[in-house]
Amino acid sequence: MMFQFLAQTAWFVPCYPLVGMLLSIAWFPSVIRRTGPRPAGYVNLIMTLVAFLHAVLAFSATWNQPAQYQYIPWLQVANLDLTIPLEISAITIGGLILVTGINFLAQWYAVGYLEMDWGWARFYALLALFEAGMCALILCNSLFFSYIVLEILTLGTYLLVGFWLNQPLVVTGARDAFLTKRVGDLFLLMGVLALYPLAGTWDFYELGLWAQTAQVDPKVATLVALALIAGPMGKCAQFPLHLWLDEAMEGPLPSTILRNSVVVATGAWVLVKLAPVLALSPVALTAMIAIGAVTAIGGTLIAIAQIDVKRALSYLVSAYMGLVFIAVGAQQTEAALLLVLTHALAMALLVMSTGSIVLNNITQDLTQLGGLWSRRPITGLSFVVGALGLIALPPLGSFWAMLKLADGLWATRPVVVAILLVVNALSAFGVTRVFGLIFAGKRQQMSERSPENLWTITMPMMIMAGFTLHLPLILQSLSLLPNWAILNKDMALLLIWSSIFGISLGGIIYIGQAISRPVGIWQPLRDLLAYDFYTPRIYRSTIVGSVDVVSRIVDWGDRYIVDGLVNFIGFASIFGGETLKYGNSGRTQFYALTIAAGVVIITVLMSWSILTHLSFPIAQ
Amino acid sequence: MLSVLIWLPILGAAIIGFLPGIFSAKQVRTGALAITGAVLAWTIFLMTQFDPSNSGLQLQEYLPWIETLGLNYQLGVDGLSLVLLALNSLLTWIAVFSSKVEIERPRLFYALILLISGGVAGAFLAQNLLLFFLFYELELVPFYLLISIWGGSKRGYAATKFLIYTATSGALILAGFLGLILLTGASSFAYESLAGQALPLGLQVILLGVLLVGFGIKIPLVPLHTWLPDTYVEASTPVAILLGGVLAKLGTYGIFRFGLGLFPDAWRVLAPWLAIWAAVSVLYGAIAAIAQKDIKRMVAYSSIGHMGYVLLGGAAATELSLVGAVSQMVAHGLILAILFNLVGIIEAKVGTRELDVLNGLMNPIRGLPTISSLLVVGAMASAGIPGMAGFIAEFLVFQGSFVAFPLQTLLCVAGTGLTAVYFVILLNRTCFGKLDNAIAYFPKVEFSEKLPAFILVALIFFLGVQPTWLVRWSEPTTNAMVAAVPAGSVLGRVGGDRPIATPPELIPMATIPTLEP
């Protein structure tokens, strides 16, 4: 009964962090001078914990129950009915648990990580905004409101990445994150606008029904579907909109935990929800697989060439989201969601453990680290757990997700399965490389002194490691693991072999150090990967450059042609400001008085008829 | 009832203007605040008296004036004018509040602002073409004086330019009105006497074109806009708030009331071109804004782009797009007011508006953190981030226009992307970055200086989260306006190359709600 009530009121969950956000806005600089910045963080921690507990308790009431729908009226105008539909089901409540849980750990982690920072109020307010936004996104069952949330989160990304706003790289990173995501959002908006006249609804459930019988011109369907894909492409940092995730690494690390695990997944979530509509266009499905495949292979390759530990992980995020794109493109939405879940936990753990290294070694340059295994056993173990949880190695989570995906792809698209195996091997190689560069080898100057961190950092990291380790058990208890009897054992073996291949190769090079570093591959290729296929440069010389040039041309034309013409006609030159100098105060008042007098006289003249009608006694 | 909105400020202007010189600038300001506050309160009272479900004219007033001319003092309010009246009353109060406390020649300054308030209210209330025109022209001189006395360094040039442009606009509108009356042979200038009059389509198109150019200067639409950047930049903060927040709305109000309202058939003919014009304005304003180095100028250009959405919504003339366009007028007024207010504060405290000089104002200790945060909110509201008033208005315009003009709508959507570009440039340079400690000795921003921005932010958020309050006033009226437009798909009826001079078929003009006796 109690659980039922909590499930019914699941819409409280996004409200808790929202309240926390509003409360922490109250910590103005003047208030901080009296209380210090910390209470703003504690308030949010408490609200997040409440949200998490609410979601956990509500889960039992939704498990094995049909989805319930709630409707909150928002706006009804003309023939447009904007009601907020909420879906309360095991999947959405499970999503809430994931988001609030990772948020809680990340906020806890931030207590230690940002110990010396004064910007707590701003930071926690923004984390809370993200939490509220993601919870709202999960619950709301409408494309329109999903778009609203995604767009607000785009603004949140801008402010969160720009948290340390006096550093130039941070400012440009925030700018690029905002604009790249905005480009995706605007295409999504175009899709949203175009879909309504076709389907007459934005409700995901009704869209699914509509898509089953819809007769849409294939060209229109393709255009709409491609526009709808563009939004998630920006959010999931897919090629060619992937650049922002790399630059977002300038933001504070605790926010990276969230960004790399659940924030990027917002795009995947919308994509999964839209899957029935996207299925109307075979071109769009193929495009999704192509985008996902390019991003997955490109992302893992680039990740291997990075020497910045945060970037080495962030490109893996793009790659895994690419796998999700492949899954949705192949209409394997269950596999997609499962992969989002397993990736979120493992990646959050990886970011937490590397953050724990970065914080007290004061560098995120992999070439300056090494030999930390004996000094940082807890962090090292957490990293290993995260790494193994990320790649396809049983019994940890991602193995099951990838197995499901490969299994579904095998019959129809064997080539994509090959891509999946390559990506998995490259990822395994990549994480092993990072592990080797941080924990194996000789200690360097920056890693000479390195104790484990404060408990506020280590504790959430260990809890996250525990969750990652227990994920298969949780999946099993929810009967989300495949039955042993029908398991595709060949596929499982292939996945395991690809993982082992990647790990061993990485181990030989970076742990065993059989080859001297940096590994001598062809320099142009290494630069190509290290500089992200030169994407920033390509952007700068094409889109950014052309907008800049066009705006200058328009401005020039505006000043000298459009306005110049006007001035030339002579209006301004006759009465130009130079000749009429109103600096002299007496003259202007004189003018004003003249004008006022004129107005009065004219008014009296024009009103003469009324005045005579009024029949004053004097006039008689 | 309605006359109060006109005559209270004008009476106040007279009182303040002729006060003896013994009162300090601060006392005069308090007086002006009291009067504008009373006007605002009266507007709110009128809103409670207004029946939003009624699409026709309400609270009408009639007084015969020069009947031989067909000019009568005839007022009324419907959903279209009500929201703009509210915007006018609010922004006038905000403008007075944003004025410098120790302003020079306070009596003249506040008197002129009050005069503008009364005049604008009159234009929104007038139900007679000539009366509208008188009130429309009444703004001109006070604005001219406000710019040329209290403006920036190039104020003389800007004021003259404004005067000439606006006078041209007035002349065109008068020509349009006179042409309309003479050609139809209507008995008076009253709106309702035009009901049921017929006019050949070709003539309608010509008259509409004249009015469009006339009002297009006021909005302004590209390429009639070049007075705007100079004027907005040279005008002081309160005057810029009134110019951008209220005066520009007279242009769109005129286009809707007289263009769409009186010439629905001609509107149909011109609609595709109007939508293209809107898209051009949107893109042009946004692209030109990107290249600006002066934040006030950037905001001024952004205004050109945002008024383009209003025209787009009007051109499509669907129920949704029209209510969206009216909402956009209100949202744009609020957002532009807060942007000008904040830019004014930054200029006053930091001493510059140059993007290349400004930096790091978000700094919590030595910068202007609250002002910067508010600027982030204002800029993002303008860039159309949901949760704020600008988004829902633009969205309604887009959704409503998409069915009629998909391509133009998509171009306008792209325009919102460019909006984000220049606002990010503005925020990155102004608020973010490293504050130069050597120059960071800014005067403290008093709470009273922030108050207008706080009020506006609260309204922007409230209307963004509860958009029902934005649309409920005008929806029945705009629905009725759309219903008056002949049925049939806009695209289906109007080919792009249809000659303007069609055979002289007589088409009845819009039926305008008649007066209750």
Interface residues (C-beta under 8 A of the other chain):
Chain A: F28 P29 I32 W74 L75 Q76 V77 A78 N79 L80 W118 G119 Y147 I148 V149 E151 I152 T154 L155 Y158 L159 G162 L165 N166 Q167 P168 V170 V171 T172 A174 R175 F178 L179 R182 V183 L186 L189 M190 L193 A194 Y196 P197 V547 D548 V550 S551 R552 V554 D555 D558 V562 D563 V566 F571 A572 F575 G576 G577 E578 L580 K581 Y582 S585 T588 Q589 Y591 A592 I595 A596 M606 S607 S609 I610 H613
Chain B: G17 L63 P64 W65 I66 E67 L71 R105 L108 V141 L145 S148 I149 K154 R155 G156 Y157 A158 A159 T160 K161 L163 I164 V222 P223 H225 T226 Y284 I287 A288 A289 I290 A291 Q292 T318 E319 L320 V323 G360 M362 N363 P364 I365 P369 T370 V376 M380 I385 P386 G387 F391 I392 L396 F398 Q399 G400 F402 V403 P406 T409 L410 V413 A414 T416 G417 L418 A420 V421 V424 I425 N428 C431 F432 G433 K434 L435 P467 T468 V471 E475 N479
